[in-house]
Amino acid sequence: MPKLGEFIGALLSDVVQARVRADLEAIRVAEVYSSHELLRHLPVPRFRLPDITVDVPVLVAAVDGAPGGVGGRSFGQPSPVEITKAVRASLSRSGIRLARGESSKVVAAAVQRGTELFASGPHVLLSPTRVSTEIAGVVVEGVRASSRAVTDEHVRLLATATRESMASLLATKLLEAPSLQVMVTAGEIKLHANPDSLVRVRLTISEDAYDVVPRDDGDGYYLTPE
């Protein structure tokens, strides 16, 4: 059973393939015209698809991937072990060396701040950028308090490394967005639905064609509107 997005994507893909087949046919006709004494002086017929309207019935069968109990966030909470690993990696990347006890204090403060952020609301305002920035701030503050030998350059590298490490970690915590499972074939709809339960999907697809143009330096190509 396809998702609604997969069904719409298949429609768009078929429209693209229709344009491809039309262009290939135009090339074939152009070859015929070029070899004919009279036809070679006529314009080659070529059709475009400026607008296509599709109106199809679908039956919504289920809703999948709806995140539960996360307060509207698009990402989940990292574990203390994951935060610890990210912070220790940041310390190593920035070239900062702390005593084991001091390093543990910095990591513990970062884990605590992460827990506080995910425990407070409103969760919908909690973004990966905010989490990464605040944990980086806690780490920098802890390092400054632990060692006077840390230079401003070390601090700058540490802040950047921590933000990047946390951003990479949170990228793995992205939650699947809710999606609709739909029935689209005539047989499925006839078997499972009555007319009152159908949903109509009406799409107007506008063609936006591009020409493939070689780069001036000869290194590849770029797309430009047709």
QUILIN-V445463 format. One line per field, one symbol per residue. phi: phi as a letter, one per 40 degrees, with the letter a starting at -180 (. if undefined). A space follows every 50 residues. Layout:
phi: ???
//
This chain:
phi: .ccdcccccccccccccccccccccccccccccccbcccccbcccabbbc abbbbbcbbccabbgccbgbggccaccccdcccdccccccdcccgcbbcd ccccccccccccccccccccbcccccbdccccccccccccccccccaccc ccccccccccccccccccccccbccccdbccbbbcccccccbbbdcccbc bbbbbbcbcbccbccccgcgbabbdc
//
